Amino acid sequence: MEIALLLLVIAVIFVTRSIKVVPQQHAWVIERLGKYHGTLTPGLNILVPFVDKVAYKHVLKEIPLDIASQVCITRDNTQLQVDGILYFQVTDAMRASYGSSNYIVAISQLAQTSLRSVIGKLELDKTFEERDIINAQVVTAIDEAALNWGVKVLRYEIKDLTPPKEILHAMQAQITAEREKRALIAASEGRRQEQINIATGEREAFIARSEGEKQAVINKAQGEAASITAVANATAEAIERIASAIRQPGGEQAVQLKVAEKAVEAYGRVAADATTTLIIPGNMSEVSTLISTAMKMVQTASLQTPKP
């Protein structure tokens, strides 16, 4: 019974040491008698008990590594407190096991030295503007060395860039001055545009008024011309009718009678005005002749008028 129990224990130990189940995204390095033998892939694997052993276990997932904060000096001799985070992945389990005693520490130290080298080539303002370039250069520098460690550096990101307090105050003052400058420029541009708009409005209003006055003058001139034309047409028509009437029988005598009447009326009004000095023409025979002629014409007209 004891022998059977002992055999069972030996069998369990044998099975435990010979059968290995590797999880997904993991790689186990196997050594046979102290020498690298192979890498176990995910799934069920069979080993030789007491001869093969699992020496190293690696995770093949992407691993974030926090890089400790450090002081970097820029090209213009300004100190910056910089910290970042590095993302890497084990691609070769054998090299990750034997290429470096501790590839995580090696990557971390190389990231710090590469970052100091890259920032030392840039001025302070450029370090804030060119983070993507800094990240890319750090990844390139680390990735070249990490090939021997079986590690692939995927990306590096700067988490924070902190200059000294004095530099921060100076930068804040510079930003404030720049914003005030932009505000003054914007205000002056607004006033300039306002003056332009006012001048444009006044010019357009003056043009509109002058156009209105011009049209008014044109309309007035056209109205006066039409009035003069109408008066002239009426006068011409009246003269034409008078001339036609004169050419009729008795027309000439009627004109002479009308002239005589007007002359007599004029002399009568002048004689009736007490304040007016009446000057008698030297040739009164003409006046008497005009009056006698007018009287004869009146008599002749009365005789020719048919009696009722």
FISE-383394 format. One record per atom (N, C-alpha, C, O): residue in one letter; x negated, y, z. Coordinates in pm, whole numbers, padded with zeros to 5 digits, always signed. Example, Ala and Ser with C-alpha at 12.3 -4.5 7.8 and 13.67 -1.06 7.14 Angstrom:
BEGIN
a-01319-00569+00780 a-01230-00450+00780 a-01320-00330+00780 a-01424-00332+00846 s-01285-00225+00708 s-01367-00106+00714 s-01290+00003+00787 s-01341+00114+00804 
This chain:
BEGIN
m-00083-00122+00000 m+00000+00000+00000 m-00086+00126+00000 m-00056+00223-00070 e-00190+00122+00077 e-00278+00238+00083 e-00352+00255-00049 e-00378+00366-00094 i-00386+00139-00110 i-00456+00146-00238 i-00366+00208-00345 i-00410+00289-00426 a-00239+00170-00343 a-00144+00224-00441 a-00126+00374-00422 a-00121+00450-00519 l-00118+00416-00297 l-00103+00559-00268 l-00226+00635-00313 l-00215+00746-00366 l-00344+00575-00293 l-00467+00641-00336 l-00473+00652-00488 l-00515+00754-00542 l-00429+00546-00555 l-00428+00551-00701 l-00330+00657-00753 l-00355+00722-00854 l-00218+00672-00682 l-00120+00773-00722 l-00176+00913-00707 l-00158+00998-00794 v-00245+00936-00597 v-00306+01067-00577 v-00410+01095-00684 v-00417+01206-00737 i-00492+00993-00716 i-00594+01011-00820 i-00529+01039-00954 i-00578+01122-01032 a-00418+00969-00982 a-00349+00990-01109 a-00294+01133-01117 a-00302+01198-01221 v-00237+01182-01005 v-00183+01319-01004 v-00294+01419-01026 v-00278+01515-01102 i-00408+01399-00959 i-00520+01491-00978 i-00571+01483-01121 i-00606+01586-01179 f-00575+01367-01178 f-00622+01349-01314 f-00532+01422-01412 f-00577+01494-01501 v-00401+01402-01391 v-00306+01469-01481 v-00314+01621-01464 v-00309+01695-01562 t-00326+01667-01341 t-00332+01812-01315 t-00454+01874-01380 t-00445+01986-01430 r-00565+01807-01380 r-00688+01862-01434 r-00699+01843-01586 r-00781+01907-01651 s-00618+01755-01639 s-00628+01729-01783 s-00521+01800-01865 s-00542+01824-01984 i-00411+01832-01807 i-00302+01897-01880 i-00293+02043-01837 i-00281+02074-01718 k-00301+02133-01936 k-00292+02277-01909 k-00187+02338-02003 k-00185+02311-02123 v-00103+02420-01947 v-00001+02492-02025 v-00037+02641-02023 v-00036+02706-01918 v-00069+02694-02140 v-00111+02834-02153 v+00010+02920-02192 v+00077+02889-02290 p+00039+03028-02117 p+00154+03114-02151 p+00129+03191-02282 p+00017+03201-02331 q+00238+03245-02335 q+00229+03325-02458 q+00148+03452-02431 q+00154+03509-02322 q+00072+03496-02533 q-00013+03614-02525 q-00122+03599-02418 q-00162+03698-02356 h-00168+03478-02398 h-00281+03452-02309 h-00381+03365-02384 h-00347+03293-02478 a-00507+03373-02339 a-00614+03289-02395 a-00705+03246-02281 a-00756+03328-02205 w-00725+03113-02272 w-00810+03058-02167 w-00937+03003-02230 w-00932+02929-02329 v-01052+03039-02171 v-01181+02992-02220 v-01221+02865-02143 v-01219+02862-02020 i-01257+02761-02219 i-01292+02631-02161 i-01442+02611-02170 i-01503+02633-02274 e-01501+02569-02058 e-01642+02531-02054 e-01653+02381-02029 e-01583+02325-01944 r-01739+02317-02104 r-01765+02174-02084 r-01908+02159-02032 r-02005+02188-02100 l-01914+02111-01908 l-02044+02094-01842 l-02123+02225-01843 l-02244+02226-01867 g-02052+02336-01815 g-02115+02467-01803 g-02139+02540-01933 g-02198+02648-01932 k-02097+02484-02046 k-02120+02545-02176 k-01986+02574-02243 k-01889+02499-02228 y-01983+02686-02316 y-01858+02721-02385 y-01818+02609-02479 y-01897+02562-02561 h-01692+02568-02464 h-01642+02458-02547 h-01533+02503-02644 h-01528+02457-02758 g-01445+02594-02598 g-01336+02639-02684 g-01240+02730-02610 g-01257+02759-02492 t-01140+02776-02684 t-01039+02866-02629 t-00903+02800-02644 t-00866+02758-02754 l-00830+02791-02535 l-00698+02731-02538 l-00596+02833-02587 l-00595+02948-02543 t-00512+02789-02679 t-00405+02873-02732 t-00278+02849-02652 t-00268+02749-02581 p-00177+02941-02664 p-00053+02921-02589 p+00013+02786-02620 p+00019+02743-02736 g+00062+02722-02515 g+00127+02593-02530 g+00060+02486-02445 g-00014+02517-02352 l+00085+02360-02478 l+00031+02246-02404 l-00107+02210-02458 l-00126+02198-02579 n-00202+02194-02367 n-00339+02159-02404 n-00391+02047-02313 n-00356+02042-02195 i-00475+01957-02370 i-00529+01843-02297 i-00679+01864-02279 i-00752+01892-02374 l-00725+01849-02153 l-00866+01862-02120 l-00920+01730-02069 l-00847+01639-02032 v-01052+01724-02068 v-01120+01607-02009 v-01141+01637-01861 v-01215+01729-01827 p-01078+01560-01776 p-01090+01589-01632 p-01233+01579-01584 p-01310+01493-01626 f-01267+01669-01494 f-01396+01674-01428 f-01512+01706-01524 f-01627+01715-01482 v-01480+01723-01653 v-01581+01761-01751 v-01552+01902-01805 v-01641+01986-01814 d-01426+01924-01841 d-01384+02056-01889 d-01319+02134-01775 d-01252+02077-01689 k-01340+02262-01776 k-01276+02348-01677 k-01241+02483-01741 k-01305+02526-01837 v-01138+02546-01685 v-01099+02680-01732 v-01190+02781-01664 v-01183+02800-01543 a-01277+02847-01744 a-01374+02943-01688 a-01319+03085-01681 a-01343+03157-01585 y-01243+03124-01787 y-01191+03260-01792 y-01049+03258-01845 y-01012+03177-01930 k-00971+03349-01793 k-00834+03367-01842 k-00817+03513-01886 k-00846+03606-01810 h-00770+03531-02009 h-00754+03666-02064 h-00610+03689-02109 h-00543+03598-02159 v-00564+03812-02089 v-00433+03855-02137 v-00453+03927-02270 v-00533+04020-02279 l-00380+03883-02372 l-00395+03941-02506 l-00299+04058-02531 l-00296+04111-02643 k-00224+04099-02433 k-00133+04213-02448 k-00212+04344-02447 k-00328+04348-02407 e-00146+04451-02493 e-00206+04585-02487 e-00210+04631-02342 e-00109+04627-02272 i-00328+04674-02298 i-00349+04707-02157 i-00381+04855-02145 i-00472+04904-02212 p-00307+04929-02061 p-00344+05069-02035 p-00447+05076-01923 p-00436+05010-01820 l-00549+05159-01946 l-00656+05175-01848 l-00669+05322-01814 l-00697+05404-01901 d-00649+05356-01689 d-00658+05494-01643 d-00805+05532-01628 d-00880+05468-01555 i-00844+05638-01699 i-00982+05687-01692 i-00990+05793-01583 i-00913+05889-01582 a-01084+05775-01494 a-01096+05866-01380 a-01126+06009-01427 a-01192+06030-01528 s-01076+06106-01349 s-01099+06246-01381 s-01246+06280-01368 s-01315+06230-01279 q-01294+06367-01457 q-01434+06408-01456 q-01446+06551-01504 q-01354+06607-01564 v-01562+06610-01475 v-01590+06747-01516 v-01670+06744-01645 v-01775+06680-01653 c-01619+06815-01747 c-01687+06826-01876 c-01721+06973-01900 c-01649+07063-01858 i-01833+06996-01968 i-01879+07132-01997 i-01865+07156-02147 i-01915+07078-02228 t-01795+07263-02182 t-01773+07295-02323 t-01895+07362-02385 t-01995+07387-02317 r-01884+07391-02512 r-01995+07452-02585 r-02027+07591-02533 r-02142+07634-02536 d-01923+07663-02486 d-01944+07798-02430 d-01962+07795-02278 d-01932+07893-02210 n-02011+07681-02226 n-02049+07666-02085 n-01934+07691-01989 n-01949+07759-01887 t-01821+07634-02021 t-01705+07640-01932 t-01673+07500-01882 t-01670+07404-01960 q-01650+07489-01753 q-01621+07359-01694 q-01473+07325-01708 q-01386+07410-01688 l-01447+07200-01742 l-01310+07151-01755 l-01295+07022-01676 l-01379+06932-01683 q-01187+07015-01602 q-01152+06891-01533 q-01062+06811-01626 q-00951+06853-01658 v-01111+06693-01670 v-01041+06617-01772 v-01014+06476-01721 v-01101+06412-01663 d-00893+06430-01744 d-00862+06290-01719 d-00775+06239-01833 d-00706+06316-01900 g-00779+06108-01854 g-00706+06050-01966 g-00668+05907-01940 g-00691+05853-01832 i-00610+05846-02042 i-00569+05707-02034 i-00607+05638-02164 i-00590+05693-02273 l-00658+05515-02151 l-00709+05439-02265 l-00626+05313-02283 l-00592+05246-02185 y-00592+05282-02407 y-00516+05161-02438 y-00607+05067-02520 y-00662+05107-02623 f-00622+04943-02472 f-00707+04847-02542 f-00641+04710-02540 f-00540+04688-02473 q-00701+04619-02616 q-00647+04485-02628 q-00761+04386-02652 q-00852+04414-02731 v-00757+04271-02585 v-00858+04167-02604 v-00826+04093-02733 v-00717+04039-02750 t-00923+04092-02823 t-00903+04025-02953 t-00987+03899-02966 t-00954+03811-03046 d-01095+03887-02890 d-01182+03770-02895 d-01210+03727-02751 d-01288+03791-02681 a-01146+03619-02708 a-01160+03574-02569 a-01302+03531-02536 a-01349+03557-02426 m-01371+03466-02630 m-01507+03420-02605 m-01601+03538-02581 m-01680+03536-02487 r-01594+03642-02667 r-01681+03758-02648 r-01642+03837-02524 r-01729+03891-02455 a-01512+03843-02495 a-01470+03912-02374 a-01523+03843-02249 a-01540+03906-02145 s-01548+03711-02260 s-01598+03635-02145 s-01748+03645-02130 s-01799+03652-02018 y-01820+03645-02242 y-01966+03637-02236 y-02036+03762-02290 y-02157+03776-02274 g-01962+03852-02354 g-02026+03971-02409 g-02059+04075-02304 g-02155+04151-02321 s-01983+04080-02198 s-02006+04177-02091 s-01962+04115-01959 s-01866+04038-01953 s-02035+04151-01854 s-01997+04098-01723 s-01864+04154-01675 s-01791+04089-01601 n-01832+04278-01719 n-01704+04339-01683 n-01671+04440-01792 n-01712+04556-01785 y-01597+04396-01894 y-01568+04483-02007 y-01478+04600-01969 y-01482+04704-02035 i-01398+04587-01866 i-01311+04698-01825 i-01394+04814-01771 i-01371+04930-01807 v-01492+04783-01685 v-01580+04888-01633 v-01662+04949-01747 v-01683+05070-01751 a-01708+04863-01840 a-01789+04912-01952 a-01708+05008-02039 a-01758+05113-02079 i-01584+04971-02067 i-01499+05059-02149 i-01472+05190-02077 i-01477+05296-02138 s-01445+05183-01948 s-01415+05304-01871 s-01534+05399-01870 s-01517+05520-01891 q-01653+05347-01846 q-01772+05433-01843 q-01801+05490-01981 q-01838+05607-01994 l-01786+05408-02085 l-01812+05457-02220 l-01711+05564-02260 l-01746+05659-02331 a-01587+05550-02216 a-01486+05652-02245 a-01523+05785-02181 a-01506+05890-02243 q-01574+05782-02060 q-01612+05906-01993 q-01730+05973-02062 q-01728+06094-02085 t-01833+05895-02095 t-01949+05955-02160 t-01914+06007-02300 t-01963+06112-02341 s-01830+05933-02374 s-01790+05979-02508 s-01709+06106-02499 s-01724+06196-02582 l-01622+06115-02399 l-01541+06235-02382 l-01628+06356-02351 l-01606+06464-02406 r-01725+06339-02264 r-01815+06452-02233 r-01891+06496-02358 r-01912+06615-02379 s-01933+06400-02440 s-02006+06434-02562 s-01920+06511-02661 s-01965+06608-02721 v-01795+06467-02677 v-01707+06533-02773 v-01670+06673-02728 v-01674+06767-02808 i-01636+06690-02600 i-01597+06822-02549 i-01716+06917-02549 i-01698+07037-02567 g-01836+06865-02529 g-01955+06950-02531 g-01981+07014-02665 g-02058+07110-02673 k-01919+06965-02771 k-01936+07022-02905 k-01830+07126-02938 k-01837+07190-03043 l-01734+07143-02850 l-01623+07234-02877 l-01623+07351-02780 l-01671+07340-02667 e-01567+07464-02827 e-01546+07578-02737 e-01416+07557-02660 e-01335+07470-02691 l-01399+07641-02557 l-01287+07622-02466 l-01153+07625-02539 l-01069+07538-02518 d-01133+07725-02623 d-01004+07739-02692 d-00977+07619-02782 d-00862+07576-02796 k-01081+07566-02844 k-01064+07453-02935 k-01023+07326-02862 k-00954+07241-02919 t-01065+07313-02736 t-01029+07191-02661 t-00878+07181-02640 t-00825+07070-02632 f-00810+07295-02631 f-00664+07293-02615 f-00594+07274-02749 f-00484+07219-02755 e-00657+07320-02856 e-00593+07315-02987 e-00615+07183-03060 e-00534+07143-03143 e-00726+07114-03028 e-00766+06997-03106 e-00769+06870-03022 e-00866+06795-03025 r-00664+06848-02948 r-00658+06727-02865 r-00657+06601-02951 r-00720+06501-02916 d-00586+06606-03062 d-00579+06489-03149 d-00717+06452-03202 d-00751+06334-03212 i-00796+06554-03236 i-00931+06527-03287 i-01019+06467-03176 i-01095+06374-03200 i-01007+06522-03055 i-01083+06469-02942 i-01047+06323-02918 i-01135+06239-02901 n-00918+06293-02916 n-00873+06155-02893 n-00927+06060-02999 n-00973+05950-02968 a-00921+06103-03125 a-00967+06017-03234 a-01118+05991-03224 a-01162+05879-03247 q-01196+06094-03191 q-01341+06076-03181 q-01380+05986-03064 q-01474+05908-03075 v-01308+05998-02954 v-01336+05910-02840 v-01305+05765-02875 v-01383+05676-02843 v-01193+05740-02941 v-01156+05604-02982 v-01261+05547-03077 v-01299+05430-03065 t-01307+05628-03172 t-01408+05580-03268 t-01538+05543-03197 t-01598+05440-03228 a-01583+05627-03103 a-01707+05600-03032 a-01698+05474-02947 a-01792+05395-02942 i-01585+05454-02879 i-01570+05337-02792 i-01552+05211-02875 i-01606+05106-02841 d-01478+05220-02982 d-01444+05103-03061 d-01568+05039-03124 d-01574+04917-03136 e-01664+05118-03162 e-01787+05063-03221 e-01863+04976-03122 e-01915+04870-03157 a-01869+05022-02996 a-01941+04945-02894 a-01860+04828-02841 a-01916+04726-02800 a-01727+04843-02841 a-01641+04740-02782 a-01627+04617-02869 a-01572+04516-02824 l-01674+04622-02994 l-01666+04504-03081 l-01745+04387-03022 l-01702+04272-03035 n-01858+04414-02959 n-01939+04307-02899 n-01877+04251-02773 n-01920+04147-02723 w-01776+04319-02721 w-01711+04273-02598 w-01581+04201-02627 w-01510+04161-02534 g-01548+04185-02756 g-01423+04118-02792 g-01300+04201-02761 g-01192+04146-02739 v-01316+04333-02760 v-01207+04423-02722 v-01183+04521-02836 v-01277+04570-02898 k-01057+04551-02863 k-01017+04650-02963 k-00953+04769-02892 k-00850+04755-02825 v-01016+04888-02906 v-00960+05010-02847 v-00855+05065-02942 v-00885+05095-03057 l-00733+05078-02894 l-00621+05120-02980 l-00607+05272-02985 l-00596+05330-03093 r-00608+05336-02871 r-00593+05482-02870 r-00636+05536-02733 r-00642+05464-02634 y-00663+05666-02733 y-00701+05737-02611 y-00621+05866-02606 y-00608+05936-02706 e-00568+05897-02491 e-00488+06017-02474 e-00538+06097-02355 e-00555+06043-02246 i-00562+06227-02378 i-00597+06317-02268 i-00470+06352-02191 i-00374+06403-02249 k-00470+06326-02063 k-00351+06357-01983 k-00352+06503-01936 k-00247+06567-01932 d-00468+06554-01901 d-00470+06689-01846 d-00607+06752-01870 d-00711+06687-01858 l-00603+06879-01904 l-00723+06963-01916 l-00707+07080-01819 l-00618+07163-01836 t-00793+07086-01718 t-00777+07189-01616 t-00904+07273-01607 t-01005+07226-01555 p-00900+07397-01657 p-01016+07486-01642 p-01019+07545-01501 p-00923+07529-01426 p-01127+07612-01464 p-01134+07679-01333 p-01026+07785-01317 p-00968+07832-01415 k-00999+07822-01193 k-00894+07919-01164 k-00922+08054-01231 k-00830+08119-01282 e-01050+08095-01231 e-01083+08223-01293 e-01049+08222-01442 e-00997+08320-01496 i-01080+08110-01507 i-01048+08099-01649 i-00897+08098-01671 i-00847+08156-01767 l-00827+08032-01583 l-00680+08028-01594 l-00621+08168-01583 l-00532+08204-01660 h-00670+08247-01486 h-00621+08384-01471 h-00652+08468-01596 h-00568+08544-01642 a-00774+08451-01649 a-00811+08527-01768 a-00725+08487-01887 a-00682+08572-01965 m-00699+08357-01901 m-00615+08311-02010 m-00472+08363-01996 m-00408+08401-02094 q-00423+08363-01871 q-00289+08415-01848 q-00281+08564-01881 q-00183+08610-01941 a-00384+08639-01842 a-00387+08782-01875 a-00393+08803-02026 a-00328+08893-02079 q-00470+08720-02095 q-00479+08730-02240 q-00345+08700-02306 q-00303+08769-02399 i-00277+08597-02256 i-00146+08562-02311 i-00046+08675-02287 i+00033+08710-02375 t-00051+08734-02165 t+00040+08844-02133 t+00014+08964-02225 t+00108+09026-02276 a-00114+08996-02245 a-00148+09109-02334 a-00103+09081-02476 a-00054+09171-02545 e-00119+08958-02521 e-00078+08923-02657 e+00074+08936-02672 e+00122+08985-02773 r+00147+08892-02571 r+00293+08903-02578 r+00338+09048-02575 r+00430+09087-02647 e+00272+09130-02491 e+00306+09273-02489 e+00275+09337-02623 e+00351+09421-02671 k+00165+09298-02684 k+00129+09350-02816 k+00236+09313-02918 k+00278+09397-02997 r+00279+09188-02916 r+00383+09145-03009 r+00513+09220-02984 r+00585+09254-03078 a+00544+09245-02856 a+00667+09318-02824 a+00660+09461-02878 a+00757+09512-02933 l+00543+09527-02861 l+00527+09663-02912 l+00537+09665-03064 l+00600+09754-03122 i+00475+09568-03128 i+00481+09561-03274 i+00625+09540-03320 i+00671+09603-03416 a+00696+09451-03250 a+00835+09426-03288 a+00921+09551-03268 a+01007+09581-03351 a+00896+09623-03156 a+00974+09745-03132 a+00944+09851-03239 a+01036+09916-03289 s+00815+09868-03274 s+00781+09966-03377 s+00839+09927-03513 s+00885+10013-03588 e+00837+09799-03542 e+00898+09754-03667 e+01049+09780-03667 e+01107+09816-03770 g+01111+09762-03550 g+01254+09792-03541 g+01284+09939-03563 g+01378+09974-03634 r+01201+10026-03500 r+01222+10171-03520 r+01196+10209-03665 r+01269+10290-03723 r+01093+10151-03723 r+01062+10180-03864 r+01178+10138-03954 r+01218+10212-04044 q+01232+10020-03931 q+01343+09974-04012 q+01467+10060-03990 q+01543+10086-04083 e+01485+10106-03864 e+01599+10194-03835 e+01588+10324-03912 e+01685+10371-03972 q+01467+10384-03912 q+01446+10508-03986 q+01466+10487-04136 q+01523+10572-04205 i+01419+10375-04185 i+01439+10345-04327 i+01587+10332-04359 i+01634+10384-04461 n+01660+10264-04272 n+01804+10247-04295 n+01877+10381-04291 n+01966+10407-04372 i+01838+10467-04193 i+01902+10600-04184 i+01874+10682-04309 i+01964+10743-04367 a+01744+10684-04351 a+01708+10760-04470 a+01780+10707-04594 a+01825+10784-04679 t+01789+10576-04603 t+01859+10516-04717 t+02007+10553-04716 t+02066+10583-04820 g+02066+10549-04597 g+02208+10587-04587 g+02232+10732-04623 g+02326+10764-04695 e+02143+10822-04573 e+02158+10963-04607 e+02141+10986-04757 e+02215+11064-04817 r+02043+10920-04816 r+02021+10936-04960 r+02143+10888-05039 r+02187+10955-05133 e+02197+10773-05001 e+02314+10722-05072 e+02435+10814-05051 e+02514+10835-05142 a+02448+10869-04927 a+02559+10961-04902 a+02544+11089-04985 a+02642+11139-05040 f+02420+11143-04992 f+02396+11263-05072 f+02427+11237-05220 f+02489+11320-05287 i+02385+11122-05268 i+02413+11088-05408 i+02564+11077-05430 i+02616+11124-05532 a+02633+11016-05334 a+02778+11002-05348 a+02847+11138-05348 a+02938+11163-05427 r+02801+11229-05256 r+02861+11363-05253 r+02833+11438-05383 r+02922+11502-05439 s+02708+11430-05431 s+02675+11500-05555 s+02753+11445-05673 s+02796+11519-05761 e+02772+11314-05675 e+02854+11254-05781 e+02998+11302-05772 e+03063+11329-05873 g+03049+11313-05646 g+03186+11363-05630 g+03199+11507-05674 g+03295+11544-05742 e+03099+11591-05633 e+03105+11731-05674 e+03093+11744-05826 e+03162+11826-05888 k+03006+11663-05884 k+02992+11666-06030 k+03122+11630-06098 k+03163+11694-06195 q+03187+11525-06048 q+03314+11483-06108 q+03421+11590-06088 q+03505+11612-06176 a+03419+11659-05970 a+03516+11765-05946 a+03496+11881-06044 a+03592+11935-06099 v+03368+11918-06066 v+03339+12026-06163 v+03384+11986-06302 v+03441+12066-06376 i+03357+11860-06336 i+03399+11812-06469 i+03550+11817-06483 i+03603+11861-06585 n+03619+11771-06379 n+03767+11770-06384 n+03822+11913-06393 n+03916+11940-06467 k+03759+12005-06314 k+03805+12145-06318 k+03783+12205-06456 k+03870+12272-06510 a+03664+12178-06514 a+03634+12232-06647 a+03729+12175-06751 a+03777+12246-06839 q+03755+12045-06740 q+03849+11983-06833 q+03990+12042-06818 q+04060+12062-06916 g+04030+12069-06691 g+04162+12130-06668 g+04170+12271-06726 g+04269+12307-06791 e+04063+12353-06702 e+04063+12488-06756 e+04063+12486-06908 e+04130+12566-06973 a+03985+12392-06965 a+03983+12382-07111 a+04119+12345-07165 a+04164+12399-07266 a+04186+12252-07097 a+04320+12212-07141 a+04418+12328-07128 a+04505+12348-07212 s+04402+12408-07016 s+04491+12523-06997 s+04469+12628-07106 s+04564+12681-07163 i+04340+12656-07133 i+04310+12754-07238 i+04364+12708-07373 i+04418+12787-07451 t+04347+12580-07398 t+04397+12525-07526 t+04548+12539-07535 t+04603+12574-07640 a+04616+12508-07421 a+04763+12518-07422 a+04808+12662-07444 a+04901+12688-07520 v+04740+12760-07373 v+04776+12902-07390 v+04750+12947-07533 v+04830+13019-07593 a+04636+12904-07587 a+04603+12943-07724 a+04705+12886-07823 a+04749+12955-07915 n+04741+12759-07801 n+04841+12699-07889 n+04975+12773-07880 n+05040+12798-07981 a+05014+12807-07753 a+05141+12879-07736 a+05134+13018-07801 a+05228+13061-07867 t+05019+13088-07782 t+05003+13220-07842 t+05006+13212-07995 t+05070+13293-08062 a+04935+13111-08048 a+04934+13095-08194 a+05074+13065-08245 a+05116+13118-08348 e+05146+12980-08173 e+05283+12949-08215 e+05371+13073-08210 e+05452+13096-08300 a+05355+13157-08101 a+05434+13280-08090 a+05403+13377-08203 a+05492+13437-08263 i+05271+13392-08230 i+05232+13482-08339 i+05286+13433-08472 i+05332+13510-08556 e+05280+13298-08488 e+05330+13243-08614 e+05481+13270-08628 e+05528+13301-08737 r+05556+13258-08519 r+05700+13284-08524 r+05727+13432-08552 r+05817+13467-08628 i+05644+13522-08486 i+05664+13666-08508 i+05637+13701-08654 i+05710+13776-08718 a+05526+13642-08703 a+05494+13670-08843 a+05603+13620-08936 a+05636+13686-09035 s+05660+13506-08904 s+05768+13451-08986 s+05892+13541-08977 s+05962+13561-09077 a+05919+13593-08857 a+06035+13681-08840 a+06016+13813-08915 a+06111+13868-08972 i+05892+13865-08914 i+05866+13990-08983 i+05891+13976-09132 i+05939+14069-09198 r+05858+13858-09185 r+05875+13836-09329 r+06022+13822-09368 r+06054+13823-09487 q+06111+13810-09273 q+06253+13801-09301 q+06306+13943-09334 q+06242+14042-09297 p+06421+13955-09401 p+06479+14087-09430 p+06506+14163-09301 p+06565+14107-09209 g+06465+14291-09292 g+06484+14375-09174 g+06382+14349-09067 g+06387+14415-08963 g+06289+14255-09086 g+06191+14223-08983 g+06096+14338-08959 g+06063+14367-08844 e+06050+14402-09064 e+05955+14510-09047 e+06018+14626-08973 e+05954+14687-08887 q+06146+14659-09006 q+06215+14768-08936 q+06233+14733-08788 q+06226+14822-08703 a+06255+14606-08757 a+06272+14565-08617 a+06143+14585-08540 a+06145+14625-08424 v+06034+14559-08604 v+05906+14579-08537 v+05883+14726-08511 v+05840+14764-08403 q+05912+14809-08612 q+05895+14953-08593 q+05984+15005-08481 q+05942+15088-08401 l+06109+14955-08476 l+06199+14995-08369 l+06147+14956-08233 l+06158+15032-08137 k+06089+14835-08224 k+06037+14787-08096 k+05919+14873-08050 k+05904+14903-07932 v+05837+14910-08148 v+05722+14994-08115 v+05769+15130-08067 v+05715+15185-07971 a+05869+15185-08133 a+05922+15316-08093 a+05981+15309-07954 a+05959+15399-07873 e+06057+15205-07926 e+06116+15190-07792 e+06008+15184-07685 e+06020+15248-07580 k+05904+15109-07712 k+05797+15097-07612 k+05729+15232-07589 k+05692+15266-07477 a+05713+15308-07699 a+05649+15440-07686 a+05737+15534-07605 a+05688+15605-07517 v+05867+15534-07634 v+05958+15621-07560 v+05961+15582-07414 v+05960+15669-07327 e+05963+15449-07385 e+05964+15404-07245 e+05837+15446-07173 e+05841+15486-07057 a+05726+15438-07243 a+05600+15477-07181 a+05599+15625-07147 a+05560+15663-07037 y+05643+15711-07242 y+05649+15856-07215 y+05748+15886-07102 y+05726+15975-07021 g+05856+15810-07100 g+05956+15835-06996 g+05901+15802-06858 g+05926+15876-06763 r+05827+15692-06845 r+05772+15655-06714 r+05666+15754-06668 r+05656+15787-06550 v+05588+15801-06765 v+05486+15898-06729 v+05550+16030-06685 v+05505+16092-06589 a+05656+16074-06755 a+05721+16200-06720 a+05795+16191-06589 a+05809+16291-06518 a+05843+16073-06556 a+05918+16056-06431 a+05828+16057-06310 a+05875+16083-06199 d+05701+16029-06327 d+05609+16025-06213 d+05564+16168-06183 d+05499+16232-06266 a+05599+16217-06061 a+05569+16354-06026 a+05421+16377-06003 a+05372+16488-06022 t+05352+16275-05965 t+05210+16289-05933 t+05123+16277-06055 t+05001+16292-06047 t+05185+16249-06169 t+05108+16227-06290 t+05114+16350-06378 t+05221+16408-06399 t+05002+16390-06428 t+04994+16504-06520 t+05014+16454-06661 t+04941+16367-06708 l+05113+16508-06727 l+05148+16463-06862 l+05072+16547-06964 l+05081+16670-06963 i+04999+16481-07050 i+04924+16547-07156 i+04999+16525-07286 i+05017+16412-07329 i+05041+16632-07347 i+05118+16624-07470 i+05020+16611-07586 i+04925+16689-07594 p+05039+16518-07675 p+04948+16506-07790 p+04950+16631-07876 p+05051+16702-07882 g+04842+16657-07938 g+04832+16777-08022 g+04923+16768-08143 g+04982+16868-08184 n+04935+16651-08199 n+05018+16632-08320 n+05151+16576-08275 n+05170+16454-08278 m+05241+16658-08234 m+05371+16614-08186 m+05459+16568-08299 m+05558+16498-08277 s+05425+16607-08423 s+05508+16565-08535 s+05508+16415-08548 s+05607+16356-08591 e+05396+16353-08512 e+05389+16207-08520 e+05483+16144-08418 e+05551+16045-08447 v+05487+16202-08301 v+05577+16147-08198 v+05723+16168-08240 v+05806+16077-08227 s+05752+16289-08290 s+05890+16314-08330 s+05928+16228-08447 s+06040+16177-08456 t+05834+16212-08536 t+05860+16125-08651 t+05887+15984-08604 t+05978+15917-08654 l+05806+15936-08503 l+05826+15801-08450 l+05963+15788-08385 l+06030+15686-08398 i+06003+15895-08313 i+06132+15889-08244 i+06248+15896-08343 i+06347+15824-08332 s+06231+15986-08442 s+06339+15999-08541 s+06354+15872-08620 s+06464+15829-08653 t+06243+15814-08650 t+06248+15687-08724 t+06317+15581-08642 t+06397+15504-08694 a+06285+15577-08514 a+06348+15478-08426 a+06497+15504-08416 a+06575+15409-08411 m+06537+15632-08412 m+06679+15663-08402 m+06751+15623-08529 m+06861+15567-08525 k+06689+15651-08643 k+06752+15613-08769 k+06770+15463-08777 k+06871+15412-08825 m+06671+15395-08729 m+06681+15249-08734 m+06791+15199-08641 m+06862+15103-08673 v+06804+15264-08530 v+06912+15223-08438 v+07047+15250-08501 v+07137+15167-08494 q+07061+15370-08566 q+07188+15403-08631 q+07218+15306-08743 q+07330+15258-08758 t+07117+15277-08820 t+07136+15184-08932 t+07178+15048-08880 t+07263+14981-08938 a+07116+15007-08770 a+07150+14877-08714 a+07291+14874-08660 a+07360+14773-08667 s+07335+14991-08603 s+07469+14996-08548 s+07574+14996-08662 s+07682+14941-08648 l+07540+15059-08774 l+07630+15059-08885 l+07643+14923-08949 l+07750+14883-08993 q+07536+14855-08952 q+07539+14723-09017 q+07603+14616-08927 q+07637+14507-08972 t+07616+14649-08799 t+07677+14550-08707 t+07826+14541-08736 t+07894+14643-08733 p+07877+14423-08765 p+08021+14409-08795 p+08104+14441-08674 p+08069+14404-08562 k+08216+14511-08698 k+08308+14547-08590 k+08403+14433-08563 k+08442+14361-08655 p+08439+14417-08438 p+08534+14309-08404 p+08675+14343-08447 p+08767+14264-08426 
